[in-house]
């Protein structure tokens, strides 16, 4: 195969969908902290706002953690928007710190969201991230989040620096009370009593169960229904997490989560 054919095949294999509603996420290189000071957060928001307008991209939800960022966006130019955002911020960051470093791990992650149930689940995941990381007890307590930007709430700190498109979130939830209730009860992967001593099933137990389910079969020869059946058995037999299932089944985390969200709809 000649070089041009290989390049074309590689491009086709790794090309991203560019139009739709997406969950995008990226973290510091080597999981290192990126955001140390208020000016780091604020400059990211300002650059994100400028680039979103340039590429006609709507920022529907955002949360900036110390070493990673989650966003729910609506765009027709996913890669161009993200490339411009990251290049501009890294350029400013290195100049501000006097560095010449790769700040974020590449490439950025993205998952297209194709149903209201998946979008709702994704909003829960993004906006509850500070709670999951035990930074605060409720998502509306976190400063660097769009949580307080919806339903005519005047307490949203970041709205001074970035335009948040409210229409998606306000079409998913009836009012702020229903949104608060959903987010307060939201638990990633599964609902766990907040005061419980629940611990994740060890990897070796999930792996052993997968091997038993396969019973000598090759994972790559299974049909999609057979793969889905195994995913269900791992989840409900051994309480495997979405991340464990994704890793063992060689599926994306977003696809595994989407599959189980659809089953609940």
N, C-alpha and C positions, 0 to 999 in steps of 0.2 A: 504494500500500500504506500503510495507516495505521500510526501509531507503535507500537501494541501488537502488531500483526502482525510488524513489523520486529523488535521486541524479542524476540518469541517465536522467530522464525526464527534470530536471532543466538544466542539461548540454546541452541537445538537444535544449531546448527552447532558451537559451541565447548564443549558440555558434556563433562565427563570421566566415564569409568566410575568408580564409587565403591567397588566391592567386588572384592577379589582380592589378588594379590601384585604389587607395583609397584616399579619403580625410580623414585625421586624424586630430583631434583637441582636445585640453585639456586646462583647465584654472586653475588659482590659486584657492586653497581651499577657499571657502567663497568669491570668486571673488577678493581675495587680490592680490596686486602686487607681482610678483616674481622676475622680472628682474629690478634691480635698477641701477647697474653699468655696464660698458663695460665688465668687467671680467665675469659677470653673463651670458651675451649674448654669449661671446666668448667661455666660457667653455661649454655651451649648444651645440654650433656648433661643437666644437671639439669632444665631446662625441657622438653626433649624427653621425658624420663622421665615428668614430671608430666602432660604433655599426652597422651602415649601411653596412660597409664592412664585418663585422663578419656574418651578416645575409643576405648577398647578396641582399640588398635592395637599390633601386635607389631613391634618393631624387630629385624629378622633380621640385618642387617649395616649398618655405618655407617663412613664415613671422613670426617674433617673436615680439609680442606686449608686453606691460609691464606686463599684467596679463594672457595672453593666447598665444597659438601657433597654427598656421595652417600649415599643410604640405600636398602636393600631392606626393604620393609615389607609387612605383611599387615594389611589393614584393610577395614572396611565403610563408612568415613566419610573418604575420602581428602581431599576439599577442606576439610572442617571441621577435620580434624586439622592439615593444613598451614597453614591460615589461623591457627588458634590458636597453633601453634608459632612462626610467623614474627612475628606481632603481639607476642606476649609477649617474644620475644628482642629484637626491634628496640626495644621500649619500654625494656627493661632496658639495652640497649646505649647508646641515646641518653642515658639518665639517667646511666649510668656515665661516659660520655665528655663529657657536657655539650653534646651535639649535638642537632640536630633534622633528621635526614637520612633519606632513603630508602636503607637499607643494602643490600638485595638487589634485584637485577633482577627485575621482575615480568613475567609470572606465573612461578611455579615450573614446572619440567618434570616430566613423568611418563610412564611407559610400562608398560602392563600386561604381565606375564610369564605366558605361557600354556602352557609345557611345561617339563619337567625340563631339557632341553638348553638352552633359553633362560635359565632360572634359573641354571644352572651357569655359562654364559657371562657372565651379568650379575654374579654373585658374583666371578668372575675380574676383570671390569672394575673393579668397585668396590674390592675389597680390594688390587688391584695398582696402584691409582692413585698412591700415593706412589713406587712404583718407576718407573712411566711418567713421572712428573714429575722423576725423578732425585734424589729426596730421600733414598732409601735403596736398598740393593742387593736386599733381600728384604722382602716385605710384613710379615713378623712383627717387623721392626725398628722399625716406625712406631708411635709412642706413641698417636696419636689415631685409632685404628682398633679395630674389634671383632675383629680377626684372632685374637688370643690368648684369646678368650673361649670357644672351642669345645673339645669333647672333654676336659672336666675339667681344662683348663689353668688353673693358679692364678696365671699371670703377667699376666693382663689388667688393665691399669691402669684402664681406663674403667669396668670392672664395678662399681666403688665408687660410681659416679655415675649409671649407667643400667642398666636390666635388658635384657639381650640375649636374645631368644628363640632358643635354640640348635637347635630341632627341625628347621627347614628345612635349615640348612647340614649338620647331622649326618645328615639323610636323603639328601643329595646325595653326600656323601663317605663312604667306608667307615670311615676313621679319620684321625687327624691326619697320618700319613705320606702318605696318598694326597692329602690336601688340600695339603700342603706341595709335593708333586711337581707337582700341577696348577698351583699358583700360581707355582712357580719357572719353569715352562715357558710360562706364559701370556704371550701377546703380543697386544695389541689389533690388530684388523683382520686381521692375518696373523702367522704365525710367522716371526720374523726371527732369524737367528743373532746372539747377543748381541755378538759381536766383529766383526760385519760392518760395512761402510761403506755400508749400504743407504740410499738416499734416495728420498723419495716422488716418484712420477711428477708432473711439472709439470702444472698445471691446463690449460694450453693444449693439451697433447697429448691429455688425456682429452676435452676439449671437441671437438677436431677429430675424434677417433674417434667420438664420439657423433654428430656431424653426418654422418659417413660412414655410420654404421649407420642413421640415420634416412632418409638418401637422399631428402630433400625432404618426408618425412612430418611431420605435426604431432604432437608428443609427446602432446598431450591427446586425440588420436583413437585411440590404440593400445589394444588390449585388455590385460588383466592378463598373460596369457601372453606377449604381445609385449613388454611392459615388463620382465617377468622375464628374458626372453631377452637384452634389451639390457643389463640389469644384469649378467648373467653374462658377456657379452662384454666389458664395460668392466673387470670385475674380472680376468678371466683373459687377455684380450688385452693390456691396458695396465697391469695391476696397480694399478688405481684403488683408493683407500681407500674405506671405507664412507662417510666424510664427503663425499668428492668425489661419489660416486654419489648420496647423499641430496640434495646441493645441486643437482646437474644434473637429477635426475629428479623433483625437487619432492616427495620422499618424506621421512618423518621418519627421522632417524638410527637410532632404535630399530627401526623397521620394516625397514630395509635390513639391519641386523645380524641381526635375527630371521630374515629370509629365508635368509641364508647359513648361519646356525647350523642351521636345519632341513635344509638340503641336506647337511650333514655327518652328521646323525643316522642 
